[in-house]
Each structure stands twice: as structure tokens, then as C-alpha cells.
Amino acid sequence: MIPVNEPLLDGNEKKYLEECIDTGWISSEGPFVKEFEEKFSARVGRKFGIAVANGSVALDTAVAAVGITHGDEVVMPTFTIISPAASVVRAGGRPVLVDSDAATWNMDLGQLQDKVKSEIEVKKNKNIKAIMVVHVYGLPVDMNPVLELADKYDLKIIEDAAEMHGQTCHGRPCGSFGDIGIFSFYPNKHITTGEGGMVVTDDEEMAERCRSLRNLCFQARKRFVHEELGWNFRMTNLQAALGLAQLERLDEFVGRKRNMGKRYTGLLSAIPGLQLPLPKTAYAESIYWVYGMVLKNEVPFDAEEAMRRLAERKVGTRPFFWPMHEQPVFQKMGLFTDERHPVAERLARRGFYIPSGLALTEEQMDRVSAAVRNDLWR
Ligand SMILES: *Cc1c(COP(=O)(O)O)cnc(C)c1O
């Protein structure tokens, strides 16, 4: 089976990990954590980085740090991983969902503008506090209209850049736009720490709040007396050691991903019935976090059947995200009942991605492409 993802760990990973073991620094107290926070946040153009246990809890931390609480509403795309919506719901807030753009697969910015305007100006909804931007798969959301909108209506921006290490929008690093941003270091992301995440911001007060929330809200003077509930979301020195070694190669990895994306497009673009990833927009060139495709309407079956056929040819695949408004867990809470977002619904049913990890070889890409070309329409 050609795996859908395999990381590349052949830099200084082993050396830095050995240093952790030789020195005995394996917990979050070790020196690599701070070094990783400083180097990573500098790389994405932010003053502060707060390393945490994974990208999902980075979102929990960010949502708490901007002050989302009971009754607050956060506008976000319906087409994403569950983590952004879960963070808002767990904080007692309510996601307000926006459909996707059929070409970029990101949040539809026209709909975002209409939604915010109609909620605030027409319905006089005073609960909308923030916009959660999620950059999906390879191309970022165009941040200019989002910044304008947030400015106009005094909304916070939480930027989920979990898939965007090394990507830019209008030449500026993704993760540097929001009041607060997050990254994930899961092994299928551009750089990995096994499990891991980071919150980034330029706001010193918010950074301090994230550090406190990540560390059970212990207090400096009376350590075991708590004014607030936090979590243990700390990253270990072992994870940060991996992260530092990976970060040294971020530019190389991004270049590698872009070459892979172009190579796949060259191999697959003559095949009928497939919508391939948009290579670029006016504000960014795709980073191809994963190489996705969407079956066009003329194809008489869904992504599920396509993935089954490719599995028979020993090609690993993953389905696209399933929209938030169709999640049983949220429906059971009475959220999003009777909502329809047709573009996201179609992407979920017709979209999937093929092996896209950093360790993928050209020979494997040829085999994957041959399987798509020869066996998908059989
Ligand atoms: C991967 C990912 C997350 C979650 O990160 P984990 O480290 O897996 O918890 C959140 N948002 C997006 C957009 C992601 O791709």
C-alpha cells in the first residue's frame, strides 16, 4: 500500500532527541521548548509563540484567550476539520457557518461578507465576536477582505493555519494575520513534532494568558491557588526537539511539496472527470498540503467508490472533510438544523486526496497517477 502520508525525519531529529535523553530534559521544562517557540514564531512573523500538545488544543487555548464565552458567536467555514467548531462549542459559543468557494475550497468570502452584514446590520445580532479563518488544503483564504470586515465590525480574527506552515498570503506569512493564530505539528503537516501545536500572536497580554491557560493557570506566587481554570496542554522537550530539527528544513519541505503538486497535476490533468487543486490565485501559490481532487458531475459514482477502487490498487486515500452542519454530534445539540451549504456538501461527497506526504517518491507518484488514470473509470 502506498501510504497517504509518511513524514521525513532524516535531518537533526535523532541528534536533538539524543540530547534530550543525555541531559534528562524530557518534560516541558526543557530548553528546546522555548527555542522552538522563539524560532517558529519568528519564522511565521509573530512576536510570541506558545507551544502546546496539539493543534486542536491550540484552538481551545486561542478561543479562550480572545475571550469567547457563553452566548458568543463565531463565523467560520462549514468545510473544515471539527476542531475549530469544537473549540467554540466547548467554550459555550455558537459557530455561524459559511459555505465554501468551489474553486479554492476555502470559505466563500462573498458569503462571509453577506452573512456578517446581515447578522449585524439587519438582524441586530450583538453576539458575533469573531471570525475563525481556516486555510484549507493548500491555498490560503484571501485575508484582505477578512481584515477589512473584522475592522469594520470590530470582530476578532482567529486564524487556523494548521495546514499552512511556510505559506504566505499577499507575501505575508499565514498565521500572522489574526489577532491570534494556531498551527498543528501532526505528522501529516509540513513540519511535525509527532503530536504538537502552537498558538502565535503579537499581543503580549494574550500570549501571557495562553501560557497560563496551557499550564493549569498556576499562579506565580501562590502556585496551587487558582483564579481560573486552565488545562495541561504543555508540549514536551522531546516534541520540541523534533520541531526544531523539522523547522530547519521548512523551506526545503515547502519546495518539495510544491514540486510534488506540480508533478501530480502534470500526470493527472488529462484525465477526464477530475477537478484538481487550483495551482494559484492572485495572492498565493498552492502549498499542496494534501493533493485533493473532486469528482465532476459526469462521474457516475462518489468519492467513497473512487477510494475503494484505488485501495484495490494499493493506493491510500482519505476523504475530504465532512461539513460541520452535517455533523451528528452538532445536530444532536440542536445546532445547524435545516442548514444547507451545497458547495461544502458536494466537496464532502465528491472529494478525496491521494498520497501527499513528504516522504513520497517520484516512482510512487507515478504509480498513484497510473492507478487513477487506468483504474478509476474501469
Ligand atoms: C490538523 C488540523 C487541526 C488539528 O490539529 P491536531 O494537531 O491534529 O489536533 C486543526 N485545524 C486544521 C485546519 C487542521 O488541518
The ligand as an ORCA input file, in Angstrom:
! r2SCAN-3c Opt
* xyz 0 1
  C      -4.715     19.239     11.607
  C      -5.650     20.360     11.803
  C      -6.099     20.751     13.076
  C      -5.865     19.942     14.320
  O      -4.566     19.701     14.639
  P      -4.188     18.422     15.530
  O      -2.761     18.666     15.864
  O      -4.407     17.213     14.696
  O      -5.070     18.448     16.738
  C      -6.871     21.891     13.177
  N      -7.233     22.594     12.087
  C      -6.869     22.220     10.851
  C      -7.290     23.050      9.687
  C      -6.091     21.078     10.668
  O      -5.749     20.696      9.424
*
